[in-house]
């Protein structure tokens, strides 16, 4: 369920992560199989994050699930939701505030797997940042035939006015939030790159605080802390600043109508910097604007206000105007090639296969396997307009085929991924539900990339649903990375 919140509270004492999980009350690890998994049946058609194909608990998940032993799961879910409501962890909408829903069963990633993911994230974000710089520079990647010019020229978020502008430190993408999914082969792949206004890291910290308050975990299974998150954010703002001394930074917000306003408040409070709306912004007193407005284009009031000082090199903006060319859905088809081009390395973190339907040869190849694909409007977001063709009726498949044949440049297609499942509290019991992962990468000076351990796992509460967006009955899980 989703609770409506009448009055938000804001307790700054809760902003910093509390003592480590399990410090006060050590727990003896239960023998396998854990009683709470006795009636759990993994979904037959997807990789289960906590239980292997033989029904055994995966070692990385042992501590997290042992911490749930003895809890009334339904009551625990209610307590975690109440915790978030009391702390004011909400999404805002025209219909009122909605509590951020957190499933109390953590998703756990082992140390060795996270090391590979972390290296892949850093490699990918550096390449994406180099791509945006190249788009507004010499476009070497086009001249050398790696990315077709039409991919860039037709990108919805291309900002021609940024041509020739170099932001301070060459930082176009200061914060990236990548959406990762795990297929039935157990390997994580990048489904989408978010390079304009990625949100969710404060909600990841909130998920951790909520579980810290209600679970005890054996010391050997403690997850890595999220304590460094504010310093990661600060380092990125400093790297985006033209100032040689201490950066004067602000968080720019739309105000309380913005769905993620909680995160805007959290970031400003953690960094000790002003939270301002556009009308209150004094650009003579600012070095860096951390823009969290929905307006992310130059042809908006926010863009027009910031463009001249950006062009003059007086301020930095995180993320820079024009960075949306990096998270265009069609651009995604070429990110692995970008890594080879800019980093001179093989990609460490693969992409979900994406078809550039504007290429006639690729279009025909896609049409040959059309009913196996997911077709997305190139300009869509939040899961809207997505056609999952393996689950579609025949007439829907044919309608999508017709639209793609007539207007191939308006769509992209990806290989269908039956994304992994995780035990989730449904009606007081554990049931498998589909999950993805949004880790966060913070780019600093000289190409340094820092990643938040784990990030935010998003979960679809509806049985069989692959859509994890909160607007469509999705929620989140705390994500643990083991030391």
N, C-alpha and C positions, 0 to 999 in steps of 0.2 A: 504494500500500500504506500501511498505518498501522503505525507502529513502536510497540512497547511499551517503556516506559522503566522501568528498575528503580529507579534512584536519581536524584532530581532534583538538579540543581546550581543554585546561585544566585550569579552573579557580578555584583556591583553595578557594576563598571566598565563593564558592557554596558548599563546602564540608560539612559544618555544617548546620543543618536544620534551616531555617529562622523562623521568628516570627510565632506564632500559626495562624492557619487558622481562618479567620473571624475577626481578631483583628482590622483591619482598617475600614471595611465596614460591619456593622451588617445587617443581612437579616431577614425579617419577614417571618416566615414559611408559605408557601402556604397552603390553605385548600385542603383536600383530595376530589376527586382525583386530583393529580397534572396535569396540562394541558399537560405536556410532556408525561404522561402515557396514555393520552386519546386514542391513537391509538396503544398502546402496548398490544400485546396478548401473555401471557405466553405460553411456550411450553406445550402441553398436557401430555407429558410422563415423566416429571421430576419436581423435587422440584424447585420452584423459590425462589431465595435468597431474593428478594425485595418485592414480591407480594404474598399474601396468596391464598388459593384455592378459596376464595370468591371474588378475585379481589381487595382486600384491600391492601394498602401499609403496609408492616410490620413496626412496630414502630421504630425499630433500624435504618431503612433506610431513615426515614423521613428527617433528616437534610441534608444528603448527596444529596438526590434527589431535595430537595428544593433549594440547592445551584446551581443546574443546570438550574432552572427556568429562563427564559429570555435569555438564551444563544442560539446562533446558534450552534447546536451540532457538525455539520461537521466542522465549523470554529474552535470550541473549540478543537476538535481532532487534527486539523492541528497545532494549536498553541502549544498544549502539545507536539506533535512530534517535532516541531521546537525547543522548549525549550530543549528537550533531545539532539537534534543534536548540538545545540550551546554549551551545557555543555559537549559534548563528550561522552555521555552515549551510547555506541555502543557494538555490538558483532563483533568480528574479524573473518574473514575467508580468504581463498585464493582468493576469488573473490572480496575482498574489505570490508570495514566497513559497517555494517548495523545498523541503528538507533534502539534502544530498543523501541519497540512499546508499548505505554501505552494507554489503553482505559480510557477516562476521567470520567467514572461513577464508583465511589468507591464502593467496597464491604465492608459492615459493619457487625461487630460481636458485639453482646451485651455483657455487662460486666459479667453477670452470666454465659453465655455460655463460654466465654473466660476463666473464672476461672476454669471451668471443663477441658477445653482443656489444659490449662497451667499445671494443676496438672497431667494430663495424659501424657503430653510430658515429664515432669520431671521424672515421674515414669518409663516410657519406656526407656529413654536414660540412666538412672542409671542401669537398667537391661541389656541393650545392652552392656554397658561398662563392667559390671560384667561378662557377657558371654564371651567377647573377652579375658578378663583376665583369665577366667577359661579355655578357649580353649588352651591358651599357658601356662597354669599351670597344675593343677591336673585333669581337666576335670571331676569334680564332677557331672556335669549335665548329662554326658554320663554314668558314673558309677551308677547313681541312676535311669537310664532308662527314663529320661525325653526327651532327644534328641538323636536320633540314631547316632552312630559314623560315619556312611556313609555320613550323612548330612555335617559334618565338613570335613571329609577326601576328599570329592569330591568337596568342595567349590573351585571355580576358584582362589579366592584371599587368600587362606590359605598360610601362609609363615612359613614353618617348621623351618627355621633358627631363628625365633622369640621365639621358645619354650624355656621356662625358663627365658626369659628376662622380667623384670618388668620396664616399663617406669617410669620416675619421677612422683611421686604423684599417681601412678597407673592409669594415664590418657591415655587411649587408644583412646577414642572418645571425642575429645575436642569440636567439633562443629558437630551437627547433623541437617540435613534438612529432615524432614519427609513429605511425600506427603499424604495429607488428601483429602478425597472425601466425599461428602454428598449424600446419597441415597434418594429414594423417601419417606423414613420414617422420613427424616429430621435429621438423626443422622450422625455425622462425624465419619469416620473410617480411619484407616491408610492403604493406598494402597501399599506404599513402604517406606523402611527406607534407608536413604542415610548417610553413615558413613565413606566414604573415603575422598572425596573432595567436600563436598556440596557447591554449589555456589548460588548466588542470593540475599544475604542480602544487598549488596551495591545497587543493582537494586531496591530493596524495598525502600531504602532510597531515591533513585533518583525519583521513582514514587511519593513519598510524596512531594518532593521539587517541582516537576512539577505541582502538583495539588495545592500546597500552592500558587503558583504564579498566578493561574487562577480562583480559586474558593473562595467564601466567605460563611461561614457556621455559623448559629446561635450559640452563645456561649454555649448553653445547649447541643449542638451536637458535640462539638469539640472532635476529636479522641485523644487517648493517643499519646504522642510524641514518636519519635524514638531516642531521644537524647542520651540514654544510650548505644546505639549500640557500639560505640568505647570502652567504659569501659567494656562491656561484652567480647569483643574480647581480650582486654588487660588482663582481669582477667583469661581468659582461657590460654593465653600464659604464664602468671606468674605461673599458676598451673602446667603447663607442664615443667617447668624449674627445673633443678637440682641445680640452684644457690640459695643461701640463701638471697642474696641481690637483687638489682634491676636487672631484667631480660634483657639480651642483646638478642634482637629478630630481625629476618629478615623475610621478605616475599620472598620466593623462587618462581620464575616464569619461564615459558618457553620463555617469551618475547612476543612481540606484535603479534605473530602468534597464541597465545592462545586465544580462543574465548572469555574468560572472563577476558582478560587483563585489561579492565577498572576497574574491581573489585580489581585486584591486586594493581593497582595504588592507588585506593581509600583507601584500607586498610592500605597500607604503609604510605600514607599521613596523614590519621587520627591518626595513632599511632606514627608518627614521627620516623619511623624506616626505614632502607634501603630496597629497592626493588632490588633484585639481581638475576642474572642468575647463573647457576651452575658454570660456569667458574670463576666467581668473588667471590665465597663463600670461606671465610677464617674461617674454623671450629674452629680454636683456639680463635677466637674473638666472638663466638656465643654461647648462652645457649639454645636457642629455634629456630627451623626453622618452620615457618608456610609455609608448602609445598603446593603450588598451581599449581604445574606442573601436566600435564596429566600423566606423569610417576609416578605411585603409587605403583609399585612393586619393590621388592629387586633385581630382575634380570635386572634392567635398570641401566643406567649410574648414575642417581640420587640415586637409592637405594644402589648401590655399594659404592658411595661416602659417604653416611651417615651411613651405617650399622655399621662399626667398632666403631665410637664414640657413636652410640646408644647402642651397646652391652656393651661398657665400662661405660655407664651411664654418659657420658660427656655432651650430648645434649638431648633435648626432641624434638619430631617432632609432629606437629599437622596437620592432624590426624596421629596416629602411623601406621607404616607399619604393615600389617596384620589385620587391623581393618575391611577390606572388608568382612571378614567372617560374620560380623553382618548385612551387607546389601545384602548378597546373597539372590536371590529370593526364594530359598527353605528354607533358615533360617527363612524367614518371616512366614512360616507356624507354627513356634514354639515360636514366641515371646511372646504370651500371657502365654504360659507355663513357659517361662523364668521369666516373672514378678512374677508369683506365686512362683517359685523356689527361686529366688534371693531376691525378695522384701517381700515375704510372704504376698502378698496382691492380691486382685482381680484386673484385669486390669481396669483402669479408661477410657482408650481410646481403643476401640476394633479394631482389624484388620479386613480387608476384608478377608473373608474366603478363605484360600489358601490350595490347595490339594497337598500333598506330593505323587506324582505319582510313586515314587520308592517303596512305600509301596503297595504290591499287593492288600490288602483289600481296601485301599483308592483309588487305581487306578480303581478298579471295581465300586466303588461308584461314582467316577467321570464320568466313561463311561456311567453310567445309566442316567446321566443328561448332557451329553457332549455338546449338542447343546445349553445349557444355560450358558456355561462357556466362559471365555477368556483364551486362551492358549498362553503362552509366552516362548520363548527360555530362558533357565536358564541363559545363559551368555549374553543376549541381553541388549540393552539400547536405550534410546531416542525413544521408541515406535517401533523400527525396528523388523520385524518378528512377531509382535503380531497379533493373529487371534481372532477377536471378533465374535465368532461363532453364536450368535443370529442374527447377521447382514450378515452372510456369505451365499453363495450359497451352495446347497447340496453337490456338488462335492468337494468344499473346506472343508466342514465339514468332509467328508469321508477321504480326504487326510490327514487332521490333526489327525483324529482318528487313521489312519494307522501308522503315524509317532510316535504317542504317544504309541501305542501298541508295536512298534518295539524298541523304545528307550525312555522309560518312564523317565529315569534319566536325560535326556537332556531338559525336559520341566517342567514347573509348570502350574497349572491351578488355576484360581480364579473365584469366583462368579461374574457374570456380574453386574456392578453397573451403572445404568443410572444416571450419575453424575449430580449434580444440575446445574441450569442455572441462569444467571444474566443479567439484562438489559445492553446492549452493543451498542455503537454507530456504526451503519452500514448504510452507505449512507445517513447520516444526520438524521436518525431516530433511535429509540431504538428498538432493537430486542433481543430475548433471545439467549444467547450463553452459551455453557457448560464451567464450571470453576472447577479448583481444588484449593488447598491451600498448600503452602509450608511454614510452620512456622520454625523458627530456634531456636535451644536450645544450650546454651553454658554451658559446664560443667566446674566447677571450683574446688577449693580445698574442701576436705571433702564431696564430693558428692553434693555440691551446684549446682543447675541448674537454670540459668536465661534464660528467653525466650524473644525474640523480639515481642512486641505486634502486633499480626496479621501475620506478615511475608508477603509473596508475593503470591497474587492470580494470577494464570495463566489462560488465556482464549483462547479458540479456535475460531478464527474469521470465519471459514467456517461453514455454516449452518449445524447443525446436527453432526458436527465432535466432537469426544470425545478425540482427540489428541491435547493437549495444548502446545506441544513443539514448541519453537520459530522457529526451523528448518522446521516446517510443518505448517506455517502460524498461529502460535500462538503469543500471546502477554501477557500483564500483566495488572493488576489493582492495584491501591493503596488499601491497606487493612486497614480499620479503626477498632480499638477496642474502644468502648465507656467507659468512666470512670465509 
